[in-house]
Amino acid sequence: MSTDVMIEANGLTKRYGAFRALDKVSFEVHRGEVVGFLGPNGAGKSTTMRILTCFISATGGTARVHGYDVFDDPLEVRKKIGYLPQRAPLYGEMSVWEYLSFVADMRGLETSTFKKRMKNIVEVCGLATSLGKDIRDLSHGYRQRVGLAQALVHDPPILILDEPTSDLDPNEKAEVIKYIQEIGKERTILLSTHNLSEVEQACARAIIVSKGRIVADGPLEEIRAKSGRVRYVVQVHEKRVFEGGPAKKAPSAEEVQAALEKLPGVTSVVELPTDDRAHSFQLAGAQDGDIRAEIFQLIVSKGWLLLEMRREAQKLEDVFKALTKNDERRDRGRPIVEDDEDEAEAAAEDEDEDEDESDEDESDEDESDEDEDEDESDEDDKKKKG
Amino acid sequence: MGTTFIIAKREFRSNFDSTLAYVVICLGLILLGFVFFEFGGGFWQQDRASLVQIFAQAPRGLSFLIIPVVTMRLLAEEKRSGTLEMLITLPVKDHEVILGKFLGAWGLVLLLVASTLLYPLLMFWKPWDLGPLDMGPVYSGYLGLVLYSAAAVSIGLLISALAESQTVAFFITFVVLFALHMVGSVADKMPTPWLREAISFISFDTRLVPFAKGMINTRDIVYFASIAVGCLMAAFRALERRKWA
């Protein structure tokens, strides 16, 4: 093993009775990387992190942190790790300073070293004004900061943060992300979340898990390109036309849609909600193509008034949905534990099919997606508790 | 300072961060005072310089009121709020967590036991020197209290490690300790001698009586010590269970 590998998971499997929370998860995190660990609720993110921090043991597979095996040397592993569990559970009755010095004592830090380090940590985490307050009186955002601070007290080379931004308001989220970027300059960080914009801000690489399996692992750019699609947004004026052009009256939505659908390389056209001034459409096309010129020509030749046109590489969010959603749908109604070999094969086959299916699913469901996702996460929460 | 003692210190001090601890301590001392001077004729009617009342009644007070309250939080509350995950992922071994928690809670109970020293000090030394006190039974009585409280606290800790919430832990601990006290008085009514012996063997009260009288039996010491050790080991296993469950 090269000394560069800070976290190494090898075929990690975790079963809770018949439920398989993790299924042969393998990945590596190298020195200095900030890796986003993504997945829907109940996908196995926390389970993986708990195994890496030696809180629970894996049913199968091995993991090494900083060269130490999580099963054989849990104390050494924990010394190298700063860990922030989900929802930052802290002793509410202690003040921030008391709590941090308790953690420092537990980690065997000298008082002088602790005080020196606190200066820096207080600054990075923005805790200067709340050191004397009881933790139970703090807002959730501040608790999260204290959680980060306790993970940094011993200046660990590796940080494992489990949903550091959940339940925070947008400002607090932005701040926590800022801290993570700050902290991540000289550390290895594994960061779990289901908020994709955060990953895009803070991480260069992402690992996407779904139902206990890794479905994607690589640099963000690569993952984004994985589904191989690009989309265009076109907006045409609803009331006016180009003066002196061939058109005499403004086009109807159907007219525009029909014309756009005829363009070469367009796989789908969906109308987007707008005010009554414009027709707005979203087109999906192939990743390597660029049909902006064709769109422009079409609109000029019709004499319509173009308000907006833009081309977007697929967002990480779309990839995420495409990769994880069908997985969950497929999972319903099939036995949870199957024979290992069969499942691996089936998964490989399904993966290919899904990619294609998801193309259509995606665009049709864009509007209803929000609600559905919430339902799913609720369900998953229940599963977790159960 | 070892991590065990850091955990114990934190645990001990956290008792004083809530008003509950103060209320329980005050209530306990008031009750003890009432029982000592009024209950069953009380101290004055006995007409003897003896602290037997303390040694007879203090364990009940501790069992029915203080120990369930002190031990219920130890692990149940930490499991529920998730702080246990934070604690265990620090570089600390599981048995150090258990031992630290035990020492923290035991420390508080011992503090209470020590506060009953006020009775002999004030009454038989200064300012009211009521006469010479036979010190033998006092020493052995306190040894009994110390051993008994170790056993009772470790029972509470074990139940807290197994229970889902601190309320459940409180009630189960209360019931178990209540049973261990009361079972002795049922012993006489048992039909068969072996059952009678078995019951008085596990009864707290029958084990505590010799200490109050000034007798220190190895059997009684071993009884309390093995309860404490056994429960701590079981609690350690219960904590470890999270890894595989």
Interface residues (C-beta under 8 A of the other chain):
Chain A: Y16 R50 T53 C54 F55 I56 S57 L75 R78 K79 I81 Y83 P85 Q86 R87 P89 L90 Y91 E93 M94 F102 V103 D105 M106 R107 G108 Q150
Chain B: M1 T3 I6 I7 R10 S14 D17 S18 S81 G82 T83 E85 M86 I88 T89 L90 P91 V92 K93 R242 K243 W244 A245
